[in-house]
Amino acid sequence: MAEDLEEDFDEDEGSEEVEEPSSGGGRSKKKLILFIVLPLLLVVGAAAGAYFSGLLDPLLHAAKSENKAAPQSTGEGKGKGEVQAAIFYDLPEILVNLNTTGRKQNFLKIRVSLELENPLDVSKIEAVMPRIIDNFQVYLRELRIEDLQGSAGMLRLREELLARVNNAVKPAKVNDVLFKEMLVQ
């Protein structure tokens, strides 16, 4: 019986020797995973984390601005995606009495700039300047102090002035009304 156990033991050792090359191959796969795939996954994960956390934004924006600047410096024609330089036209200062219910008078002093879509529209704006000033005066004189308070009041005022100036200068187009100075007294 002891002989049978020794034979079984010897057979097991022999079988282990035969399996060693195959298990060595398994170890080489584990080494491949440990030394190549795992660091690669760590680098990709770190890059993704940096991108989503916003750490790479300055680098990406710098590369985009360099790419956009290159075609403009070569003198190529303007494409659809390129932004033209804005054209601004300053209106004269406007001073109006605000609509009040009491004896105390309130005044609004305002200076605005118009952002034009086309540089050729400047002459059209100058031609209808009395109409623009009149439209602004009529609207501003009906405002109350409460109408001008807060950012919502400023936004409504901007939208109203933009609609009135675009109506006055048709077919020219004004993109925006920009406040340079606004004083309520």
Secondary structure, 3 states (H helix, E strand, C coil): CHHHHHHHHHHHHHHHHHHHHHHHHHHHHHHHHHHHHHHHHHHHHHHHHHHHHCCCHHHHHHHHHHHHHHHHHCCCCCCCCCCCCCEEEECCCEEEECCCCCCCCCEEEEEEEEEECCCCHHHHHHHCHHHHHHHHHHHHHCCCHHHHCHHHHHHHHHHHHHHHHHHHCCCCCEEEEEEEEEEEC
